[in-house]
Amino acid sequence: GQEMGLFSNKRATKMEDFKGMRVRTPGWYMDIMNNLGASVSPLPGGEVYLALERGVIDAAEFSSPAINYPMGFDEITKYVIQPGVHQPGIQCGLFFNMEAWNSLPEDLQWIVKIAAAETQAWAYNWVNSLNAEAINKFTESVEIVMMDKETLIEFRKMAKTYLDSVKEKYPDVKKVLDSQEALIEEYAVWRRARSGATPWPYETYISGQTTE
């Protein structure tokens, strides 16, 4: 599911707040945040708690609420900076060696496909239930703050620039990202059409601020 943002001892809602911030996160998000002016390092997961506690870093990204809660990051930080722009969603994958897959009879291939799809659907709903429980616990110990709209736009622009550069270097990555971008474009009209299904603003309704 969607991951949390940054557990932090510095309050940050605007882009300038991230300038020079010492952050732990790995991968592409590390590169993107460095490009935006933060000072980012990919500390191993087992070192994150102590690094936050000792002030070696100001903030850290780790995982989803259900996984973050047992880590105890809320014991040593003041804020959670939302949203988790680095991972707004995720799907599970099942990988097969092509030769091994082709050696299976069609009935077993069908069983594997159905089992994989059912496991994905079950796991997605299960973890979201755990995430809802965990985030409610976090609100008792840390302040959850939201990046402003302009900051989210800056993250999106930098992410687009960065991903375009990655696509130029790696054909396989280009194939995947082009497919995702095509889906976003195809889905856009329907997403807009269904957004007015309630008399309240979408953000108010989807955030659970009204149950009428």
C-alpha positions as MATLAB code, in Angstrom:
seq = 'GQEMGLFSNKRATKMEDFKGMRVRTPGWYMDIMNNLGASVSPLPGGEVYLALERGVIDAAEFSSPAINYPMGFDEITKYVIQPGVHQPGIQCGLFFNMEAWNSLPEDLQWIVKIAAAETQAWAYNWVNSLNAEAINKFTESVEIVMMDKETLIEFRKMAKTYLDSVKEKYPDVKKVLDSQEALIEEYAVWRRARSGATPWPYETYISGQTTE';
ca = [
       0.000    0.000    0.000;
       0.937    3.640    0.273;
       3.949    4.381    2.447;
       4.256    7.107    5.052;
       6.325   10.227    4.549;
       9.149   11.280    6.853;
       9.465   10.835   10.602;
      11.175   14.063   11.530;
      12.338   16.311   14.334;
      12.013   19.295   12.015;
       8.634   20.567   10.870;
       8.545   20.844    7.078;
       5.660   21.833    4.826;
       7.333   24.059    2.207;
      10.121   23.279   -0.228;
      12.570   25.618    1.504;
      12.107   23.601    4.714;
      13.777   20.628    3.041;
      16.909   22.522    2.002;
      19.839   21.025    3.886;
      17.626   18.616    5.826;
      19.531   15.437    6.692;
      17.282   12.629    5.515;
      17.464    8.861    5.355;
      15.885    7.236    2.310;
      17.253    4.917   -0.396;
      16.937    4.602   -4.138;
      15.430    7.052   -6.576;
      13.813    9.074   -3.793;
      17.286    9.709   -2.374;
      18.444   11.113   -5.717;
      15.313   13.230   -6.143;
      15.555   14.733   -2.648;
      19.254   15.446   -3.109;
      18.392   17.237   -6.356;
      15.874   19.338   -4.409;
      18.511   20.445   -1.904;
      18.245   17.958    0.947;
      21.240   15.995    2.253;
      20.244   12.360    1.890;
      21.940    9.067    2.704;
      20.656    5.461    2.403;
      21.299    4.242    5.941;
      20.518    0.546    6.538;
      17.140   -0.002    8.170;
      18.694   -1.263   11.382;
      20.532    2.039   11.914;
      17.603    4.413   11.407;
      16.299    4.491   14.996;
      19.677    5.291   16.558;
      20.490    7.852   13.862;
      17.248    9.708   14.616;
      17.694    9.384   18.374;
      21.262   10.726   18.296;
      20.522   13.542   15.864;
      22.721   12.151   13.103;
      19.776   12.682   10.753;
      16.787   15.019   10.959;
      14.240   12.796    9.270;
      13.767    9.309    7.880;
      11.501    7.466    5.488;
      11.008    3.773    6.130;
       7.768    2.017    5.186;
       3.996    1.864    5.628;
       2.275    2.700    8.956;
       1.833   -0.947    9.948;
       5.538   -1.651    9.460;
       6.725    1.648   10.919;
       4.771    1.338   14.164;
       6.772   -1.561   15.680;
       9.981    0.317   14.804;
       9.150    2.956   17.428;
      10.117    6.010   15.383;
       7.339    8.012   17.048;
       9.169    7.630   20.372;
      12.050    9.810   19.199;
      10.511   12.214   16.657;
       7.994   15.057   16.801;
       6.458   15.042   13.330;
       5.396   12.893   10.427;
       5.681   14.840    7.174;
       3.033   13.651    4.759;
       2.291   12.443    2.163;
       4.665    9.655    1.185;
       5.265   11.054   -2.291;
       7.901    8.420   -3.039;
       5.399    5.548   -2.963;
       1.731    6.457   -3.396;
       0.902    2.822   -4.132;
       2.389   -0.585   -4.728;
       1.440   -3.950   -6.169;
       2.897   -7.342   -5.314;
       4.713   -9.289   -8.008;
       5.219  -12.984   -8.694;
       8.259  -13.726  -10.841;
       8.865  -16.905  -12.798;
      11.752  -18.210  -14.830;
      10.252  -18.290  -18.342;
      11.499  -21.795  -19.045;
      10.002  -23.095  -15.794;
       6.721  -21.293  -16.500;
       6.447  -22.717  -19.999;
       7.061  -26.205  -18.630;
       3.848  -26.034  -16.569;
       0.655  -27.418  -18.110;
      -2.063  -24.856  -18.849;
      -4.245  -25.901  -15.913;
      -1.418  -25.268  -13.426;
      -0.585  -21.938  -15.064;
      -4.221  -20.942  -14.606;
      -4.137  -21.974  -10.933;
      -0.980  -19.935  -10.319;
      -2.492  -16.858  -12.001;
      -5.716  -17.073   -9.975;
      -3.845  -17.695   -6.701;
      -1.527  -14.747   -7.359;
      -4.421  -12.392   -8.144;
      -6.395  -13.492   -5.080;
      -3.351  -13.154   -2.825;
      -2.724   -9.630   -4.124;
      -6.340   -8.572   -3.498;
      -6.362  -10.095   -0.006;
      -2.971   -8.691    0.986;
      -3.842   -5.184   -0.230;
      -6.979   -4.996    1.891;
      -5.353   -6.691    4.879;
      -2.410   -4.287    5.019;
      -4.654   -1.250    4.552;
      -6.656   -2.350    7.585;
      -3.428   -2.604    9.587;
      -2.274    0.770    8.241;
      -5.477    2.472    9.383;
      -5.017    1.059   12.881;
      -1.352    2.080   13.034;
      -1.809    5.647   11.767;
      -4.443    6.270   14.433;
      -1.901    5.223   17.059;
       0.692    7.565   15.578;
      -1.640   10.544   15.994;
      -1.393   10.052   19.759;
       2.377   10.618   19.837;
       3.433   12.755   16.851;
       2.022   15.671   14.877;
       1.141   14.798   11.297;
       1.833   17.725    8.964;
       1.129   17.999    5.244;
       3.336   19.386    2.506;
       1.644   22.314    0.783;
       0.410   22.098   -2.805;
       3.331   24.041   -4.263;
       5.814   21.664   -2.635;
       4.017   18.620   -4.008;
       4.175   20.174   -7.465;
       7.928   20.734   -7.101;
       8.414   17.112   -6.062;
       6.402   15.991   -9.091;
       8.391   18.175  -11.492;
      11.725   16.976  -10.153;
      10.555   13.354  -10.202;
       9.521   13.716  -13.854;
      12.893   15.214  -14.794;
      14.756   12.500  -12.912;
      12.707    9.615  -14.312;
      13.086   10.930  -17.848;
      16.865   10.822  -17.367;
      16.650    7.235  -16.089;
      14.514    6.241  -19.081;
      17.207    7.527  -21.429;
      19.783    5.221  -19.839;
      17.764    2.035  -19.348;
      15.423    0.678  -22.082;
      13.680   -1.734  -19.697;
      12.841    1.108  -17.306;
      11.572    3.185  -20.221;
       9.258    0.370  -21.282;
       7.733    0.112  -17.794;
       7.392    3.858  -17.179;
       5.943    4.503  -20.640;
       3.325    1.849  -19.917;
       2.444    3.468  -16.586;
       2.204    6.929  -18.131;
      -0.090    5.590  -20.866;
      -2.382    4.111  -18.212;
      -2.493    7.420  -16.323;
      -3.505    9.213  -19.510;
      -6.135    6.614  -20.391;
      -7.616    6.690  -16.864;
      -7.632   10.491  -16.503;
     -11.070   11.205  -18.002;
     -12.802    8.566  -15.872;
     -11.002    9.754  -12.743;
     -12.265   13.301  -13.295;
     -15.771   12.086  -14.122;
     -16.148   10.101  -10.912;
     -14.650   12.739   -8.619;
     -17.926   14.652   -8.206;
     -19.929   11.793   -6.751;
     -20.424   13.554   -3.398;
     -21.682   17.061   -2.571;
     -18.510   17.705   -0.558;
     -15.054   18.491   -1.918;
     -13.214   15.305   -2.822;
     -10.432   15.966   -0.307;
     -12.941   16.389    2.528;
     -14.857   13.225    1.724;
     -11.933   10.930    0.981;
     -10.105   11.989    4.149;
     -13.047   10.851    6.266;
     -13.810   14.326    7.603;
     -17.504   13.837    6.903;
     -19.627   10.720    7.326;
     -23.004   12.253    6.483;
];
